[in-house]
């Protein structure tokens, strides 16, 4: 899956009501399947105007460095159920 495909799928998931945790888990799986998580998080963040901190927290969650609650607290308002 390309970065563009990943961002498109993450956007579709978001529109269908996915939480930030769902998107983060999708990012983790992308990395486990050989994708570059940092590039995917950066592309997603660029698409939605995220701060660098938000992108880094998303990446940190995929490595176990950020808890669900910490990530949820930083979620942009467009993430339903976040």
C-alpha positions in Angstrom: 0.0 0.0 0.0 1.4 3.4 -0.9 1.4 6.4 1.4 -1.3 8.0 -0.8 -3.4 4.8 -0.5 -2.9 4.7 3.3 -4.0 8.4 3.7 -7.1 7.8 1.5 -8.1 4.8 3.5 -7.5 6.6 6.8 -9.6 9.4 5.6 -12.4 7.0 4.6 -12.2 5.4 8.0 -12.5 8.8 9.7 -15.5 9.7 7.6 -17.1 6.4 8.6 -16.6 7.2 12.3 -13.3 5.7 13.2 -11.6 6.9 16.4 -8.1 8.2 16.6 -7.2 4.8 18.2 -8.5 3.0 15.1 -6.4 5.2 12.9 -3.3 4.8 15.1 -3.8 1.0 15.0 -4.1 1.2 11.2 -0.8 3.2 11.2 0.9 0.5 13.3 -0.3 -2.2 11.0 1.0 -0.2 8.0 4.4 -0.1 9.6 4.3 -3.8 10.5 3.7 -4.5 6.8 6.7 -2.5 5.6 5.3 0.9 5.3 7.0 4.0 6.5 4.9 5.2 9.5 6.6 8.5 9.8 5.8 9.4 6.2 2.2 8.2 6.5 1.7 10.2 9.7 3.2 13.2 8.1 1.0 12.9 5.0 -2.1 12.4 7.1 -1.2 15.4 9.3 -0.6 17.6 6.3 -4.0 16.5 4.9 -5.7 17.7 8.1 -3.5 20.5 9.2 -2.1 18.7 12.3 0.7 20.1 14.4 4.0 18.4 14.6 3.2 17.4 18.1 0.0 15.5 17.0 1.9 13.6 14.4 4.6 12.7 16.8 2.1 11.6 19.4 0.4 9.4 16.8 3.7 7.8 16.0 4.5 7.4 19.7 1.3 5.5 20.3 2.2 3.0 17.6 5.4 2.2 19.6 3.7 2.1 23.0 5.0 5.5 24.1 1.7 7.3 24.4 -1.4 5.9 26.1 -4.9 5.8 24.5 -6.0 8.6 26.9 -3.0 10.8 26.0 -3.6 10.4 22.3 -7.3 11.0 22.7 -6.7 14.2 24.6 -4.8 15.6 21.5 -7.3 14.5 18.9 -8.5 17.2 16.5 -12.2 17.8 16.8 -13.0 16.2 13.4 -12.3 12.7 14.8 -15.7 11.5 15.9 -15.7 9.6 19.2 -12.1 10.8 19.9 
